[in-house]
Amino acid sequence: MASNSTKSFLADTGYGEQELDANSALMELDKGLRSGKLGEQCEAVVRFPRLFQKYPFPILINSAFLKLADVFRVGNNFLRLCVLKVTQQSEKHLEKILNVDEFVKRIFSVIHSNDPVARAITLRMLGSLASIIPERKNAHHSIRQSLDSHDNVEVEAAVFAAANFSAQSKDFAVGICNKISEMIQGLATPVDLKLKLIPILQHMHHDAILASSARQLLQQLVTAYPSTKMVIVSLHTFTLLAASSLVDTPKQIQLLLQYLKNDPRKAVKRLAIQDLKLLASKTPHTWSRENIQALCECALQTPYDSLKLGILSVLSTLSGTIAIKHYFSIASGNVGSSPRSSDLVKLAQECCYHNNRGIAAHGVRVLTNITVSCQEKDLLALEQDAVYGLESLLVLCSQDDSPGAQATLKIALNCMVKLARGRPHLSQSVVETLLTQLHSAQDAARVPMCHCLAAIAMQLPVLGDGMLGDLVELYKVIGRSATDKQQELLVSLATVIFVASQKALTAEVKAVIKQQLESVSNGWTVYRIARQASRMGNHDMARELYQSLLAQVASEHFYFWLNSLKEFSHAEQCLTGLQEEEYSSALSCIAESLKYYHKGIASLTAASTPLNPLSFQCEFVKLRIDLLQAFSQLICTCNSLKTSPPPAIATTIAMTLGNDLQRCGRISNQMKQSMEEFRALASRYGDLYQASFDADSATLRNVELQQQSCLLISHTIEALILDPESASFQEYGSTGAAHADSEYERRMTAVYTHVLEEVESLNRKYTPVSYMHTACLCNAIIALLKVPLSFQRYFFQKLQSTSIKLALSPSPRNPAEPIAVQSNQQLALKVEGVVQHGSKPGLFRKIQSVCLNVSSTLQSKSGQDYKIPLDNMTNEMEQRVEPHNDYFSTQFLLNFAILGTHNITVESSVKDANGIVWKTGPRTTIFVKSLEDPYSQQIRLQQQQAQQPLQQQQQRNIYPRF
């Protein structure tokens, strides 16, 4: 029997647990907790974090933690240690414990044990719970008492708990500060314990008085205990306290600089540099010119490369912030200090050619940041120094494939991109250097160099033609081995070629790429290159590559996915043959494109799975299909002016109706319908934008450009035909003025500007509708379609994943079963939610708050109709809640005065840090049945019984009359 029970427990809590619901999974773990074997108990305890991750709602977490508290109370020290580890791993779920008092009571009972190890584990447990019990006086008292214990394990645990409570509770921090001060200054306290007590002082930042007293104590410690370990711990605590309290940061910078300059110990100097870098990244605005000058002097005077590297890393961090502008603005204002103001530049110039790669990289970064940030005219020498320093660093690192050299190379390449963006006239020499070095560089260095070239070409497309020849020659001679670096290099180099070729690939370039890919057996590389071709608008190349991959996939979902991509590329390729003024051929091209798009959307639907529904891709393609159909319909409408001119009586009809547009015949109504259709499409693109919370900025910008295309055509119809008098061009004038980040955006904004100029020149010159107006509309459509569509990253790849899971209470056992509520009572609907993330949470944007919208509609009415106020007939409420540790909860009071079945819909949307609202969902529905309350039912029955004798009496009085 024992062996059978062991087998079933391990089987149920193993892989089969994924199929269980929350209650069943908790019961299985509870069965393990109540087992008589220590191993099974420990196994059950360590499985709780996975249970919390899978079912992160308070009702389960509360029950689970109470069970763990029971194990902690009655188990041995090893089980207690397991429970402690589970609690520390599940820190974000602690706030969901509902019965905090009961939970803490069971944990706290162990503090009175005679075993010092049990007391130590309990103290660490209390310290881990400090976020939910910051003001528990019995916990405060136990920690203070345990600090005086004679057992080292218990004292260390008390120090851990004191640090956690000090961070959470102002009262505890104020009360414990004097106690810690006495212990640190006491002669009986061992040195190693003092070193553990000092870091608690970093949490004494709750108010200015407390921070000041902690700072005075640390100042005394630094002076009174000059040993290396004590100085290091005290100084670091000093720095953390200053960074948190924010009031003494300048003093702390001066103190660290003093130790860096005067203390001979290398360990102390290293710590001072480390803390200065922390303050440089957190509070760069507090750095004065004198501080930076002191750093430069230290770097110029020190003979040690390690210290020089550390100081330069601090200066490198500062050079990318406002501190460097402050330094040079003050220096330029003081005429007398102008020679000294060049110390930073002098240091950077010296270090650019240092034999240590790290020092050279930081020197180049400082020079680059100064060149880009400071807009003085006399920076020609600095610009040349920056370029020469980058070139030398590039030559040095591109021949070395060690990790250190590659990290330095990335710093240099980032500086090159920054320099090309900030000083465009230097980009030509930067690109020439990269192309020259690309031929002789190691494969590990070639990939980031290609990324750098692509970034520069995206910013300055004029450089693309110049680099294309060198890139194609390099692609011909590149190695054909199947190593990962070679595969990565093939993708990176192809990407640069796509960016550099800008409009279309020549046959020669296509042949070179295909020839290289034929010798590569890795289908993933081919797919990545095809994906880049789709992003850059080279759809003919992408179609051929997708076609070659169709027979190389093992899953039918992948086959349908690749087939849909092939059809979309073919559809977009059909639009490349459009020519202005050729409207009949434009209609045939759009019809051909739509044919392939419909094939592609069928394959895309077949490629979707419940785990990967491809909702963004399907909606994006459906909108593209509808947009093409709307374009085709508008061209047909414009052609109808020739094929179906207005009738002879059109002028009379227009005068009768008082609408001057009616004299144009039926084309006026068709134009109005087209305008409304384009506005509806723009609205749908806006909805897609709001639903794409996890999309990258380039994808969102692409969706925005499609929306602007619809609004442009709608505005053109209105300005030229429907309402020329009130048309305004001011709000559309700045469309092309913004900086474009991609070639696709650059070309689209150029089309927008051209179309608006044409419309403005035609506006009010000719009476609508003339052939000039229809030709302008058709040319605008063709100009928009001639720009190859870019399928951006989010279409292929989801780097950020965010979803919201809602739980409503009360909730029925069966989803179709309604919840019963009496009509004279209000329903308290509790909405709980958990924000779930993927592997890279907050990569593009983070959730600031969650907006919950609750609405109810009457599905079916029962009983008699009563005159009820309108307020009682509907429920429409909205609340905003800020999630904490990815959990939020709120309540709604709903009124159901009308008898019958009501449908309650709860919909969530999120607001990011920039205040933008995103319609992420989900949308949850429950049913409520409103029943008549007993008192009203009794009154109604009494009224019915009282009315029955009157009716019978009336009937008796009626019969004798007949």
N, C-alpha and C positions, 0 to 999 in steps of 0.2 A: 504493500500500500504506500509505504513511504517513497519507494522508487517511482511509482506511478504519479504521485502528487508532485514530486520534484520535476518529472519530465513535463507534465502539463503546465506547471508554472513557468518553466523556462521557455516552453514553446509559445505560450500565450503572451508573455511579455517580450518576446523577441520580435522577429519580423512580422509575426501575425498581429502585433499590436496596432499596426497601421490601419487594420480594417475595423478596429473597435471604435465605438463612440466614447465620449469623454467619461461617462459614468462607469462603463465597463472597464475602461483602461485603469481608472482609479481603483476600482474594486480588485482588479488583478494585482496591482501594486500593493494594495492593502493586505491582500492574502500573503504576499511575500513578507510584508512587515511583521505579520503575526506568526510567521514561521518559527519553528524552534531552532533553526540552524542559523548561525551567525552569517555565513556566506550569503545565504538567500536574503537575509535582512539587508545586508550591505548592498547587494545587487539591486534590490528594490529601491533603496534610498537613492542610489546614484542615477536611477532612471527618471527621477522626478524632473530634472531640468528639461529633458526632452518632452515630457508630458506638458510642462508649462509652455513650452514653445509651440506645441501643436494646438493646445486649447487654452489660450491666454485670457480667460475671462474670470472675474472675481469669484464666482460661485464655486468653481472647481479649485482655484488656487487657495481660497480660504480653507476648504475642507482638507486639501493636501497639506498645507502648512500646520494645521492643527494635528493631523496624524504624525507629521514629522516632530512636532513639539512633544507629543506623547513618547515617541521613540527616544528623543533627547532626554526626557525626564526619567525614564525607567531603564534605558539601555546602558551599555558600558561606554568607556571613553572612546573606543574606536568608532562605535556607532555615532557618538556625539560629534566626533571629528568629521565623519561623513556628512552629517546633517549641517554642520558649520560650512563645509565646502559647497553643499547644495545651496545654502542660503546666500553665500557670497557670489555664486554663479548666477543666481536668480534675483539680483539686486533690483532690477527694473520692475519686478513683479511684486515687491514687498508692499507697495501702496495699495494693492488689491486685496490685502488681508482685511476682512470685515470685522472679525472679532479680535482686535488687537489686544485688548485687555486679557482675554482668556489665553491667547497665544503667549504673551509675555509672562503671564502668571506661571504657565507650565515650564517655560524656559528658566525663569528666575528662581524657581524652587531649588535648582541645583547649586545656586550660589552659596547655600548654607551647608554644602557637603564638607566632610572632613578631608576629602582628597584634594590637594592643591591643583592637580592636573585638571580635575573636573571643574574646579572654580575658574581655572585659567581659560578652559574652552568656553565656559559660560560667559566670561568677560569678553572674549573675542566675538561670541555670538551677539552679545548686547551691543558691542561696537559696530558690528555689521548691520544691526537694526537701528542705528542712530538716526537714520533718515525718517523713520516713522515714530520713534519714541524720543525725540530730542529733549523733552522737558520732564522726563520721568525722574523724580527726585530719588527714589530708591535705587535706580541705576547709578545716578550721580554719586550717591553716598557709598555704594559698593565699590565704585572705581577709586574714590578717594581713600577708602579703607584699604583696598588691595595694593595701593602704591606703597604702603608701609609694611607690606608682607615681607617675611624673611625668605620666601621661596622665589628664586629667580624667574621661573617659568610664569608664575602668577604675576609678578611685577611687570614682566614684558607684555603680558596680555593686558594688564591695566594701562600700560603706556599706549598700546594700540587702541584700546577703547577710548582713552582720554583724547587722543588725536582726532578720532572720528566724531566724538561728541562736541569737541571744541569747534570743529568745522560747521556743525549744525546748530548749536545752541549758544546764544550770547550769554545767558545766565551761567551756564557751566564754564564757559571760557573765562568770565570775570571771576568766578569762584575758584577756579583751579590755577589761575595765573600765579597767585602768591605762593600756593603750595609747590608748584613746579620751580619757582624762583628759589624757595628755601632749599629744595632738594638739590638743585644744581649748584648752589653756593655752599651747601653743607659739606663738611669735610668727611662725613661718614659715607657719603654716596660714592660708589665706585665710578671710575672714569667712563667705562663702557656704558653704564646706565645714564650718565650725564649726556653722552653722545646720542642716546636714544630719546632723552627727554627734550633736548634743545629743539628738534624739528616741530614739536607741538606748538611752539611760539609762532610759527608761520600762520596759524589759524586765528591769531588774536587781532583780527582786522574788523571786528563788528562795529566799533566806533573809534573816534579819533583818540580818546583818552586811553583806551585799552591798547591801541596800536602804539601810542607814544610810550607807555610804560614797558611794553614788550621790547620796543626799540632801545630804550635805556638799558634794560637788562642785557640785551645782546651786545650793546656797546661796552658794557662792563666786562662781559665774558671775553670778548675779543682782546681787550686790554689785559685782563687778569690771567688768562690762560693762553699763552702764546704758542702752545704746542701745535704741530701741523694739523693733526686730526681735529682738534678743537677749533682752530681758526677756520678750517675748511667747512665744518658743519655749521658754525656760527654765521659765517659770511653767506653761505647758501640760504640758510633760514632767513637771514637779513634781507636778501634779495627777493625771496618769495613773498615775505611780508610787505616789502615796499611795492612789489608788483600788484599785490591784492589791495592794499590800502590807498595807493595812488598819490598820497600826499608827500611822501619822502623820497620819491624816485630820484630827483636831482642830487640829493645828498648821498643816496646810495651809489649813484654813478661816480661821484667824486671819491667816495670811500674805496670803491673797487679799483679805480684808476690809481689811487694812492698805493694800494697793495701791489698792483701790477708794476708800478714804477719802482717802489722802494723795497719790497720784500724779496729777499734773494732766493727763496725756495721755489723750485719749479712747479711743485704741486699746487702751491697757493696761486702762482701766476696763472696756471692752467684753469683753476677754478674761477679766478677773476675774469678771465677771457670768456669762459663759458657763461657766466652770469651776465656779463656785459652784452653778449650776443642775445641772451634772453630778453634783456631790457631794450635792446635795439629793435627787436621784432615786435615787442608788445607796446612800448611807449617811445617811438622815435621822435615825437614832437617835444619831448622833455630834454633832448640832447642840445647843449649849447655849443657854440663854435669853439669855446675853450676845451670842452670835452673831446671833440674830434681832433683838435690840434694836439692835445696831450697824447691821444692814441697814435697819431702820426709820428710824434717824437719818439715814443716808445718803440715803434716799429723800425724807425730809422736807426735807432741806437743799439737795438738788441742784436747780438751776433748769432743767436740760435734760430734756425729755420723753423722749428716747431712753433716757437712763440710768435715769430713773424707771420706764419700761416694763420694762427689763431686770431691775431690782431687784424689781419687783412680780411678774414671772414666776417669780423664785426663791421669793418668799414664797408665791405661789400654789401652787407645787409642794410646798413645805413644809406648807402649810395642810391638805393632804389626807393627811398622814402623822401618825405618833405625835409628831412634834416639836411640833405645835401644842398637844397635850394636855399635854406636858411644860412648855411655856412658861407655860400658864395655871395649871397646878397649882403650880408654883413661885411664880408671881406672887400667887396667892391665899394662899399660905403666908406670904409676906413682907408684913407689914402696911405697913411703911415704904415699900415699893416699889410700892404699889398705883397711884399716879398714873402712874408710868412704864410699868406693865403695860398701860396703855390706848394706848400709842403705836401698836401694830399696828392696833388698832381705829380709832384716830384717822386713821391713814394710809389705811385701807380706806374709811372714810366720806368722806374728802376726795376720793379718787380715783373714787368711784362715779359722780359727775356730771362727770367731767373731759371736756373737749372732744375728747380723743383716745380713739377707740373702744377701742383695745387696753388702755390704762390703765384705762378704766372697766370693761372685762370682767374684768381681773385683780382689780380692787378688789372687784367683786361676787362673784367666786369665793372670795376670801379671807373675805368676810363670811359667805357661805353655808356654807363649810366650818367656820368658827368656830361658827355657829349650830347646825349639825347635830352637830358633834363634841363640843362642850362642853355638858353637860346641866345647867348652873346654872339656877336659877329666875329670876334677874334679867336675862334676855336678851330681854325684851319689846321694848326699844328697838332692840336689834340685829336682831331679827326684822323689825320694821317697816322699818328701814334697808335690809335685804337685799331685802325685797319691793319697796320704792319704787325702789331701784337697778335691780332687774331690770325693772320696768315701764318706767322711762325708757330703759334700754338696748334693750328690745323695741320701743318706739315709734321710736327712732332708727334701728335697723337694719332694721326691717321695711319701711321706705319706700325702701330703697336696695338695688339688686340687684347691686352690685359684689362681687367675690370676697372682699374684706376685710370688708365688712359682713356677708356670709353666714357667714364663719368666726366673727366675733364673735357673731352671732345663735346659732350652734350652742352656743357656750360658755354663753350666757345660758339657752338652753333646757335644756341639761344641768343647770345649777344649779337651774332650776325643778323638774325631775323629782326631783333630790336633795332639795330643800327640802320638796316635797310628801311624799316618803317619810319623811324624818326628822322633820318637823313637820306632821302631817296637818291640824292646825287651820288652817294657812295655805293649804291647797290650794284652798279655795273662792275666795279672792281671786285666786289665780294663774290658775285656770281662767276666771274672769270677765274678767280682763285679756286672756288669750289670745283668747277669743271676741270681745271687743270689737275687738281689733286685727286679727283675721283678715279682717274685711270690707274694711278699707282697705289691707291689706298687698299688696306685690308678689307675683306668682306664685312667684318664686324663693324668697320667704320663707314662703309659705303651706305649702309641702310639709313642711319641718322643724317648723313650728308644729303641723301636723296630727299628725305623729309624736309630738310632745311631749304633745298632748292624749290620744292613744291610750295612751301609757305611763302617764299619770296615771290615766286611767279604768280601766286594767287593775289598778292598785294599789288604787284607791278606787272601786269600782263604784257607790257611792251617788251619785257626782257625774254618772253617765251620763245619768240622766233629765233633769237640769237643762240639759245642753248639747245635747240631741237637737234641740230646736226650732230653735235658732240654726243648727245644722249643716245641717238640712234646708232652711232658708231660704237659706243660702249656696249650697247645691247647686243650688237653682233658678236663681239669678242668675249662676252661674259662667259664664265665657266658653266658647264652643263651637269655638274654633279647634283645629286639629290639631297644634299645636306640642308639642314634647316636654314642656315644663313644664306645659302644660294637661293632657296625658295623665297625667302623674305626679300632678298635683293631683287629678284625678278618682279615681285609685286611692287616694290617701292620705285624701281626704275620705270616700270610701265605707268605708274601713277604720275610721275613727273612728266613723262612723254604726253600723257593725256592732257595734263594742265598746260604744258607748253604749246601743244598744237592748237589750243583754243577752239577753233570752229569745227574743223573736220580733219580726220586722219587721212593722209595720202596713201595710195596703194602700196608704195614702197615701205612706209612705216608699218602698215598692217602685215605685209609679207614678212618683215623682220620679226615682229612679235610672234606671229603664228609659227614661223620656222623654229624659234627658240622653244615655244610651248610644246611643239610636237615631240621634242626629245625629253620633256619633263613628264614623268609618270604620275606626279602628284596632282590629282584632280582638285584638291582644295586650293592649290595655287591658282589654277585656271579660273576657278569660281571667284576668288578674290580679285583677280584682274578684271574679270567680267563685271563684277560688282562696281569696281572703280570706274569702268567704262560707262556704266549706267549712270553713275553719279555725275560724271563729267559731260554727259550728253552724247557720247559716241555710241549710238544705238546699233549701228550696223556691225561694228566690231563685237559688241556685247551679244547680239543675236547669234553670231557664228560661234562664239565661245559657249553660250548656253546650249546650243544645239549639240556641240561636241560632248557635253557632259551628260546628256539625257540617258545614255546607256550605261553610265558608270555609277549609278546610285543603287542602293540596296533596298530602299523603301519606296512604296508607291506615293507616299506623301511628299517625299523629296522629289520624286519624278514630276508630280503635278506642280510642285513649287517651281522647279526649273523650267517646266514647259510654260507656265504662266509668265515667267520672266522673259522667256524667248518670244512669246506672243506680244507682250507689251513693247519689247524692243522693236519687233517687226512693225507694230502699229505706229510707233513714233517715227520709225524710219520712213514710213509712207508719207509723212508730212514734210520731209526734207525737200521734196520736189515742188513745193508751192512757189508760185511766181506772182508778182503784183500784176493787177489788171486782168489776170486770167481766172475769172470767177468760175467758169464751168469746170475747168480742170481742178480748181480748189475743192469743189463739191465732190468730185470723184475721188480725190485724195482723202478727204475726210471720211467718205463712205467706206473706202478701203481700210482706213485706219480703224474705224468703228468695228468692222468685221473681225479684225484680229483682236481688238480689245474685248469683244464679247466672247471670243474663244478663250482669251486669257483669264477673264473673270470666272468662267466656268471651271478652269483648271485651278485657279486660286481658291475657290470655294471647296474643291475636292481636297486641296492640300491642308486645309484647316483641321485641327483636332480640338477636342474639349480642353486640353491643357494649353494649346497654342491656337486660339481662335482666329488670329490674323485680322482682328477687327479694324485696326488702323489701315492696313493695306487694302482690305476690301472697300472700305469707305472712300479712301483716296482714289482708287481706280473707278469706283462708281461715279464719283464727282467728276472725274476726268471724262468719262463717257457722256455724262449729261451735259458737260460743258461743250464737248465737240458737237453733240446733237443740237445744242442751242446755237452754236456758231453756224452750223449747216442751215438751220431753220432761218436764221437772220439773213444769210446770203440769199436764200430762196425768196425771202420777203423783199429784199432789195431788188432782186431780178423781176419780181412781180410788177414793178413800176413799168417795165418794158413790156412784159407779156400780158399784163392786165391793167391797162391805163384807166384812170377814173372815167366814169360815164359822162355823157354830155350834160346831164341834169345834176351833176355833183355840186356845181356852184349854187344852184337853187336850193338843194338840200342843206348845204352849209349855211345859207342865209336863213332858211326856215328854222334850223335847229340852233342857230346862234353860235355854231362851232366852226371856226374858219378851217380847221384841219379836215373837215368832212369833204371839202372840195378835192382832196387828194384821193378819194375813194377808200377802198377797204384797207389800203396799206397803212393808214393811220391807226386803225384798231390793231392791226398785226404788230406794228411797232410798239404800241403800248403793252401788248402781251409779251413781246420780247424783252422789253425793259423790266417788267415785273419778274420774268423768268430769270434774268441775270441777277436781279436783286435777291431772289430766293436762293440762287446758287451761292452768292456771296454770303448770305446768312448761314447756309449749310457749311461752307468753308470755315466760317467763324466758329460754328459748333464743333467742327473737327479740331480746330486749334485749341478750343477750351477743354476738349476731352483728352488732349495729348500732354498730360502733365509730365510724363517721363521722357518726352522727346528732347533731342539736343537742339541747340539754338538754330543751327543751319536748317534742320527739318522744319522747325516752326516758321522760320523766315520764308521757306519755300511755300508753305501753306498760305502764308500771308500774301505772298506775291500772286498766287492763284486767285485769292479773294480780291486783291486790287485789280486784277485783270477783269473780273466780272463787274466790279464797280466802275471801272473805266469805260467799258462798253455801255453800261447802263447810263452813265453820265453823258456819253457821246450821243446816244439816242435822244436823251432829253434836251441836250444843248443844241443839237442840229435840227431836230424835227418837232418834238412835242412841245417844248417850252423855251424857245430861243431867247426870249426877252429877259427871263429871270435867271438865266444860266450864269454861274459864277466860276471863275477859274483860279481864284486865289488859293482856295484850300487844297487844290491839287497841284499847285505850282512847285511845291518843295519835294515832290516824290523822288526826283532824281538827284536831289542835293545831298542826301545822306551818303555816307561812305559805304560802298558795296564791298562785301567780303568774298564774293565769288564771281566767276565769269558769267554764270547764269543770271545772277542778280544784276550785274552791271549791264548786260544786254537787255534785260527786261525793263530796267529803269530808263534806258536809252529809248526803247520803244514807247514807253509811257510819255516821255517828254516830247517825242516827235509827234505822237498822235494828238496830244493836247495842243501843241502848236498849230497843227493842221486844223483842228476843230475851232480853235480861237480865230484863226484867219478866215474860216468860212462862216463863222457865226454872224448872223444878221446881215450878211451880204446878199444872200439869195433867199427867195421865198420858199419855204419848205412845201412839198418835198421835191427836190430837183435831182438830176442825175449826179451832180456834184456831191450832194449829201450821201447818196447811196454808195457812190464810189469811195468816199472817205471812210464809211463804215466798213466796207468790204476790205479795203486796204489795211485798216486797223486790225481786222481779224487775221488776215494773212500775215501781217507783221508779227503778231503775237504767236501764231502757230509756227512761224519759221525759226523761232528760238527753241532749240531742242530741250525737251522737258528733262529736268534733273531729278532722278530718284535718290533722295538723300538717305543718310545713314539709318534713320529710324525705320525706314521701309525694310531694311535688311537685318538690322542689329539693334537690340534693346540693351543699352548699357546700364540704365537705371530702371529699377522695378519698384513701384509703390502701389499698394492696394489697401483698401479699408474693409474690415470685416465687422459687420454690425450684429448685435444681439438685442432683441426686444423682449421686455418682460412687462406684463404677462404675455406668454406665448402659448398657443394651443399645442397639444401633442400631435395632432394631425393638421398640416398646413391648411387644408380646405375647411377645417372645422372652425366656426366662429366662436369668439369669446363672449360670454353672456354678461351684460351690464344692464342695470336698472336705469330707467329713463330719468329718474330724479337724482341720480348720482353721477359723479364725474370719474372718468377713467384716468388713473395715474400711469402714464406710459413711460417706462424707463428705457432709455436708449443708451447702450454701452457700445463702445467701438475700440478696435485695436488697429493700429497702423502697422502694416507688414512691409518689410523692405527686402530687396534682393542683396546681392553681394556688395554693391556700391551705393549705400544709402546717401541721399543728398548730393549726388554727383553734379546735377544741373540745377536743382532747386529743392528747397526744403518746405515742409508743411509748417505754416505758422499757426493756423487755426482751422477748425473743421466747422462748416456751416451745415446744420441739420434742418431740413424743411419737412414739416409734417402736415399732411392735408388729408381730409376725409370726404368721401362722396357717398351719397345714399344710393344703394344698389336696388333694394326692393323695399316697399313700404307695406306695413301690416297694420290692421286696425283702422279706426275712423280718422278722418282728416280734422285736425284742430288748427285754429289760428295761432301759429307760433311765431315769435319774433325771428326776423331774418338772421340775427346773430346766433341763434340756437341751431340753425339749420346747417351751418358749415363750420369746419375747423380748419384754420390756415395759420400755422405758427412757424416761426423760424428762430433758431438760437445758434450762437457761435460759441464754441468751446475750444480751449487750447489743450491739445494732448500733452500729457506729461509722461515721460518714459513710454511713449507710443500708445498710451491708453487715455480714453476720455469717456465721460459719463454725464448725462443730463436727464431731466424729466419734463414731461408735458402733461398738462391737465386738459382732457378732452371732454366735451359735452355732447351727449347723444339724446337730445330731447325728443326727436322724432322716432317713433317705433319702427323697427325694420332692421335690415342688414346694411351695415356701413362698411365701406372699403377704406382702410387707413394705409396711406403710402408714406414711407419715410425715405427721403432721398438725401444723400450727403454730397457735399462739394467741399473743396479745400481752398484755402487762401495761402499764398506763399509769402515769403519775407518782403517782397516788393508790393504786396497788396493786390496782386492779380488773382482773380477767382477762377478756379479750374473745375469743370464738371466731371469729376472722376467717378462718381457713383460710390457705392452701389445703390440700388433702389429696392427696397424691401416692402412687401405688402402683407397685411394681416386683415382678418375680417372680424367685425364686432356686431353682435346682435343685441339691439336695444329692446329690453322687455319692459312691460308696464309694471310699475311698482305695486305692491300689494294694497297700499292705502288707496291709490287712485282706482285700482281695479275694484275694490270694495265699494267706493263711492259710485263708480259707474254702474255696478250691479244693482245697488240700491235705487239709483235713479231709474234704471230700466224696470225694476219691479214696481216702482211707484207709478210709472207711466202705463203699465199694462192694464190696471183697472180703469183708468181714464179712457183708454182706447176701447175697452170692452163696453163701457157705458155709452161712449159715442156711437158705437155700432148698434147698440140696442135702441138708441134714440132715432137712428136713421131708418131702421126697418119699418116701424109703424107708419112712416110717411108714405111708403110705397103701398 
